[in-house]
């Protein structure tokens, strides 16, 4: 449930970036990006909880490290793919503007390429929402919101 809520918020926040223009106020962009950050927090917690919750305590540090490494590598790969898509879309839109003889439209090509990229990200986020419906605990109970915060401290 938490993952689905996070994916829904992520999809809506990402899609709302499509409404941004070059003249959008900074606070609005900050609000949208904060919503995306909140949503990503909701999405990341349940898989990490499931991964670590089933391991013996001595394996938890290694699993957490492995999860962090995979998360960072996946994030970097995703950014590289998104930037590549953005550049391809911007070039395609610039070529269309030039061939149409609309030099004044060149200022809009970066914005249009950006919107194409954000639309792709919103679609991927929506696909994640659909896939998140398959994340259920083996007992059928949603464990994603339960945290084991008990720790033993020795002084």
N, C-alpha and C positions, 0 to 999 in steps of 0.2 A: 504494500500500500504506500509506504513512504517513497519507494523508488518511482512508482507510478505518479504520485503527486509531484515529485521532483521533476520527472520528465515532462509532465503537463506544464508546470511553471516554466521550465527551460524552453519548451516549444513556444509558449506565449511570449515570453520575454525576448526570445530570439526573433520571432516574427514581428514584434513591435519595433525592432530596429529598422525594418523596412519603411516605417513611417518617418524616419529621421531624414532630415535634409542637412545641407551644409550650414544652415542658419538655426538649427535646433539648439536650444539652450543647453549649456553644460550640465546643469542639474538633472535634466531629463535623461541624458545619456548615462549619467552616474546612477540614476535610479534604475534604469533598465539593466545596466551591468551589475548592479548590486542584486537585482532579482535573479540574474543568471548565476551569480556566485552562490546565493542562497540555495537555488535549485540544484546546483552541482553538489553542494554539501549533502542535500537530501538523497541524491542519486548514489553518491560514493559510499555512504555509511552502510547500507544493507549488504552489499557484496563483501565489503571488508569484514563486517560482523560475522557473516556466514563463513567466510574463509578462515578467520582466526578462531571463531567460537568452537570449531570442531577439532582443533589441534590440541595436543598436550601443551602444557604451559611452557615447557622448555623449547618448544619449536615456534612459539609465538613471535619472538624477536626476528627470527629468520624469515618467517612468513610476511611479517609487516614490511621488512626491508625489500623482499621480493615484490610485494604488491606495489610499493612506492617506485621501484625501478621500472616495472611494467607500465605503471601509470605515467611516469615521465617520458618513457620512450614512446608510448602510444600518443601522448599529447604532442610531442615534437613531430611525430609522423603526421598526425592530423593537421597540425599547423602548416607543415610543408605542403600537404595536399591542398589545403584551402587557399594558400597563397598562390600556388600554381594555377588553380582554377580561376582565382581572381585575375591573375595576369592574362590568362587566355581570354577570359570574357572581356576584359578592358581592351585588349588588342582587337578583338572582333568588333566591338562597338565603335572603336576609334576608326577602324577601316570602313565600317558602314557610314560613319559620319563624314569621312573624307570623300568617299566615292559619291555621296549625295551632294557634295559641295557645300555642306553646312559647317563651315569652320567654327562658327559660334557654338556649335553643339559639342565641340571638343572638351569644353569645361565640364560637360555633363557625363562624359564617358567614364571617368573614375567613379562618380557617384552611381552610375548605372551598373558598372561592373561590381561595385560593392553590394548593391542590392541583389544582383544575381547570386552572389556568393552567400549573402545572408539568407536568401530564399532556399538555397541548397542546404545550409546548416539547419534551418527550421524544418525542412523535410526530413533530414537525418534525425533530428531530435524527435519528431513525430513518430518516426520508425522505431526509435528507442522506447517511446511510450508504449507502442504496440507490443514490442518484445518484452517489456517489463511486466506485462500481464502474466507471463510465464514464470516469473520468479515467485515461487511459493515455497514455504518450508515443508519438509517431509511430513510434518504433523498436520499440515493444513492451516496452522495458526501463523499469522504474520508476526515473525520474530524481528522484523526490521526496526521496530521502535523500542525494543528492550535492550538495555545496556547493563552489562555487569560492571559496576563501578567499585566493587569491593576490592580493596588492596590491603595487603598486610605491610605495615611499616615496622621496621626494627630499629631501635635506637641503641 
